[in-house]
């Protein structure tokens, strides 16, 4: 033991050494930790190495009966608490990585990203300031630069990983409003242009930011087109500060007329934000890259890696063409962080509405570094091919009718002769039987069915079996 080790082991003045009994308790606690680690790692290995069922929700009453009282004064002990999780709580959650989970927006993390997420959680990395999380932030920024390059942005583009598309959209539109105010000097209440096919978080953002909404008519599949945007802006009584465009809508997977929208934004000097939370990954696929023409002219962009970039939740990439505009909007001032902001390093806290943050982009970085970007392009193309195959199957079945041709990997269709109650009964039964979670959706008041393909593990046979059950 060297002199420094002796100093570390010597009690400070005014502090007594821990009594022997407490030392024994620490050793017992460490042994319990090791046993729990084996239990957790064993569970994780089983979940990753064996196909897991779809799962189904249980009622509050059922869960209360099966789990019993779990938060108690004395505690249940790790063994019992984990048993309740494994046997009661986890089976009452739908497995969103299941290849036949086709509703809402599923997720399909690679094994590499899931395993690395465990390592990240054990690493105690604070990733909001470079002074504390330099290595993690560097890796995240490498990943953000790769994404920025895929949409045709310059090398100086950058941003931050946030929790999801809602947080990303809110932050991006906040920057758009701030840029408009700095440019115009106005403190009036501006508006954001939004179409009917845009994500619900756009309207939530306008409420949080206290801005008006200019509604832009969408086409039959929910796309915003340039001429409709121009007409809405010129007819509006409100000053517009930003346009919220979509690259892959949640309901239809529709990609807006990004080139036409960019033209209007440049004419009126408006912030152009593109929500690619689900569909932004399509820029990696040569077969649909043309649908994104114009995205390179946007000012901000969101893509959720926990959707179609095969990362665990929760993770959204928020990127700005000029990140200094975001830094001007979000840099916080306080005595205890002034010393950090005076430095020149990249602090993720400066680029979104947050402060404390885990390095949520690192599982994507690890998976990309492991597999390479070509594997990502191939996986996205698989999902697009699956969507085209599903369209062909639907067109071959007289009971079914395609609603509109898909832009990406969302397929919307109707079962002829069915109403909302019929769709819901079928969906509930299919989930209870473990066949699929395919929930009904609606558009202009009509009930419809919707597949969203983002998992490379989903097969044509999976799709055919689901469609056959609709006969």
N, C-alpha and C positions, 0 to 999 in steps of 0.2 A: 504494500500500500504506500503510495507516495504522499508527500506533504499535503497536496490538494485533496486527496481522498480522505486523509485524516480530518481535514477541516470540514469536509462535507459530512463526515460521520460524527463530528463533535457538536453537542447541543449548543445553540446560541445562548447568550446570556439571558437569564430570565425564563428559560425554557427547560423543562426537565425531560429526561429520556422517557420513552414510552414504557410503561410497566410491562413485565414479562407476560402477564396474562393477556395484555392487548397484542403483544407480538404473536402469541398463540392464535388469537382470533384472526389476525391478519393471515397467518398461514392457512387456517381453515378456510378463510374467504378465498384465498388464491386457489386452493384445491377445488372449491365449488366453482370458481370461474373456469378452471380447466375442464371440469365435467360438463358445464354448460356449453363451453366452446365445442366439445365433441358432439354434443347433442345438436347444436345449431349447424355445425358443419356437415353432420350426417344428414340432417333434414335438407340442407341446401343441395348436397350431392344427389340425394334421391329426387328432388324436384327437377334438377337440371339433367339428370341422366335417364329418367323414365318419363314417358308421356303422362302428363297430368290430365285429369278429367276437366270437363268444362266448369263444373260447380254450379251452384244455384243459391239464391238468397233464401234466408229463413226469416220468419217473423220475429219481432222484438220479444214476444212472449216465448217462442221456442228457444231463442238464444238465452234469455234470462233463465229458463228452466235448465238448459243443457250446461251452461257455463257456471251458474250459481253466482254468488257474490265474489267478485274478484279483487276489488280494492278494499282491503281490510287493514285494521290497525297492526296486526301481527305479521301480515304478509303470508302468501301461500307458499313461498319458496320457489326457486327457479324451475325445479323439475315439474311441479304441478302447474305453474303458470304457463310453461311451454307446452305441456300436455293439452291444456285448454286451447291454446293457440292452434296447435297441430290438429287436434281432433274435432274441435268445435268451431273456432272462429275462421280459420283459413278455408275449410270446406264450405262455409256460408258466403264466400266471396266468389264471384265469377272470375275464372282464369282468363284475363284479357290477352294473354299470349297464345291461347288455344287457336289452332288453325281454322276452326269453324266459329270463332268469335268474329262476326262480320258486321256488327252494329257500331253506331257512334264512330269513334276512331279508335281502333285497337292499337296495340303496340306489340312489337316483336323484337325484343332486345337480343343481340348476339350473346352467346354464352360468355364470350370474352368480356363484353361490357358489363354483364351481370356480376361476374366474379370480381372484376376490377372495382365495381361499385362497393363490394364488401371491403376490399382493401382500402378504398378511399375513406369509408366510414371509420375504419380503424386508425386512420392516419392523423386525425386531429388537425386538419389543415383549415385555416381561416383564409378564405380566398377573396377578400374584398380589397386588400391593400398589398401592394408589391412587397413592402417591407416584411410582411409575414408569410405571404404565399407565392413568392416569386416563381418557383419552379412550376407550380400548378398553373399559375396565370400564363406563364410562357407556353405551356402545352395547350391551354385553351385558346390562346391567341393564334397559335399555329393552325388550329382547327378552324377558327373563324376566318383566317386569311384564305384557307382552302375553299370555304363556302363562298366568300366574297369573290374569289377568282372564278368560281363556276358560274356566277351570274354576270361576269364581265366588269366587275368594279376594279378601280385602281388599287395599287399596292397599299396606299394609305388608309383604305377602308378598315373599319374595326368596330368592336362593340363588346358584348358581354353575354354570358349565358344567364338567363333568368328562369323562373319556375315554369312558365308556360306561355302560350300564345296570348292569353289575356293580359298578363303582365307586360309582355313585349309590345302588344298593340297600344296599351295605355302609355307606356314610356315613349314609344315612337311618336304618337300623336301629341304628347306633351311637348316634345322637342319641336314638332311642326308648329304648334301654337306659339312657342317661345321665339322661334325664328321669325315668324310673321310679326310678332309684336316688336322685336328688335328692328326689323326692316321698316315697318310702318310708323312706329312710335305710338301706335294706337293701344289704348287700354280697354277698348270696347269688347263686346262679347262676340267672337267670330263663330264660324260654323265649320263643320267637317262634312264633306260630301260622302255619302254612304249609299250603297245600292241594296235592294231587297235580298240579294244573294249573299251579302256580306255576313261575317260572323256576328253573333249577338254581342260579343265583347266590344265591337265598335260603338254600339249605342251605350253600353255601360261606360266606356271611356268618355263619351261626350257628357254623361251625367256627372262623372267624377271631375272632369275638367271644366264643367259648367260652360260648355259650348252648345251652340245650336246644331241641328242636323238638317242638311239639305238632302232630301231623298232623290235618288237617281233611279229612274225606271230600269228594271232588269229585263233581259229577254226571257224567252220561255224556259230556259234552263238556268236562269239566275245569273247571267253574265252582265257586267257593266260594260257598255260600249262607249267609245269616245264621243260620238255625236250626242248621245243621251246625256252624258256628263256635261258637255258644253251647253246644251239647252237648259239643264237644271241650274247650272251656275249663273247663266245670264238671266234666267227668270227669277232668281232668288232675291229676296229683300235683304238677305244677310251677306256680310262679307265672308268669303270662304278662305280659311287659312290652310287647309289640308284636304287631301283626297285619300280615302281608305279603299285601296284596291285589293283584289283577292287573286291569288294564284293557286287555285284548287279549293273550291268552297267545300264546307263540311257536308252539306246536303247532297250536292250533285257532283262534286269534284270539278266544278267549272272553273276555267281560267278566264279572267276578264281580258278585255281588249287592252292589253298593257301598252302597246305602242300608241294606240289612239288616246289613251288616258295620259300618257307622258306628253303627247303633243299639246293637249289642253292645259296640263299643269305648267308647261313651259310658257305657253301663251299668257297665262294669268299669274305666273310667278307663285305657284302653289307647291307646298310640300307634298310629295308623292310617296305614300307608304304602301308597301305590298305585304299583305298577310299571306305567307306561304306555310302557315303552321302545319297543315296536313300536306298540301300539294307541292310545296317548294322543292322537295326532293326530286321532283320530276325533271329538274334542270340537269340531273345526272344522266338521264336516259336519252340517247340520240333519237329514238323513235318519236319523242314528243317535245324535243327541245325547241322546235319552232313555235310552239304554243306560248312560250315565255318571251318571245321577241318584245323588246321594250323594257324588260325588267332592269336592264343595265342603265336605264335613265332614271330609275327611282332614287329617292333619298334615304329610305330606310326599308328594312326587310326582316321578316321573322320567319324562321323555320323551326319546327319542333322535332329535334332528334328522337324524342320518345314516341313519335308517331311513325314516320316513314324513313327514319335514318337509324333504326335498330339499336336504340339506346334505352336504358331504363328511365322510368319517370323519376323525378320531374326535371325536364330539361328543355329549354327553348333558346335558340340562338337569335339574338337581336343584333343586327349589324347596321351601321351607318356608313354611307358613302363618305361623309366628312364627320368623323367622330368628335371633332372639336366643337361642333354645334351642340352635340349632346352634353359634352363636358361643361359648356357654358350654361346649360339648363339645369344640370343636376349636381354639380359640385357643392358639397355641404361645407358649412363653416362652423367650427366649434373649437374651443381652446385646446381640447385634447387631441384633435385631429389636424390642427393647423400645421403642425410640424410635418405631417404626412403629405398634405397638399402642397407644401412648399418644395417638395422634391419633384423630380422630373419623371419618375417611374409611372407606369400604366396602372392606375387603380380602378378596378371594376366598379367601385362605388360611384364613380363619376359618370356612368353611362346608362343608368336606369334608376327607377324609384326603389331603392333598397339600401341596406348597409350590410348587416351581417349576412354572409353568404358562404355556402359550401361550394367546392369546386365542381359544380354539377356537370360541367362540360368534359371532365376528364374521362369518364367511361366511354364517351364517343371518341375522344382522342385515342384511347388505348385500343379500341376496336379497329379504328381506321389504321393506326400504326401496325396492328397485328395483321389485318386482312388486306389492306391496300384499297385505294379508291375504286379500282376496276371491279372488285368484288361487290362494292356498293352499287355501282352502275348496273351490274348484272342482276342483283337482287331486285332493284327497282323495275328493271325490264321484265323480270318474271311476273311481277304483280300486274303490270300493264298487259302482258300476254294473257294472263288469267282473266282479266276483265274482258278482253276480246273474245276469249273462249266462252265466257259466261253469256255474252251477247248472242253468240251463235246458238248456244243451247236454248236460250229464251226464245229466239226467233223460230226454232224448230218445234216448240211446244205450243199447240193451239190455245191452251188455257192462259198463256202468258203473253204480255205485250210490253216491249221496251218503251220507256217513256221518252228518252232522248239518247242520242249517241254520246258515250262518255268521252270527256276530254282526257281523263287520267284513269284512276283505278276504282272509281265509284260507279256502280251500275244501278240505275233506278228503273223499276219496272212495276207493272200492275198485274194482279191476278184477276182476269175478267170475271165479272159477276160478284166480286167480293166488296164488302164495305168495311168500315173501320173495325167493327166488332169481329168480323171474320179474320182479319189480319191479326188482331190481338189474340184471339183464341189460338190460332195456329202458332204464333210466336211464343206464347206462354207454354203450350204443350211441347214445342220443340226444345225449349230450354229445360223444362222439367224432365224430358227424356234424355237430356245430354247430347242432343243432336247438333244444335247450334243456338247461338244468340244472334238472331236476325230480327231486329225490332222494326215495326212499321214507322214510316215517316209521313210527311204530308207536304203538299205544295199547292198553293192557291185553293186550299180547302179539300183537296182530294187525298185520300189515304193511298199510300204506295209502299212498296218494299224496296229496300236499299242494301246492296252489298258494298262493303269497303274492303278492298284487298290491299293489305300492306305486309303480309307475312309470307316469306319465301317457303314456309312449311305448308301453306295451303295448296291443295292439289285440285286438278280438274275433277277427280272422283268426289272430293268433298263437295264441290259446287253442284255436281250432277245429282248427288244424293239429296241435297237440300231442295233443289228444284223439283225432283221427282215427288217429294213429299207434299208439294203444292197441287198435285193433280186432283 
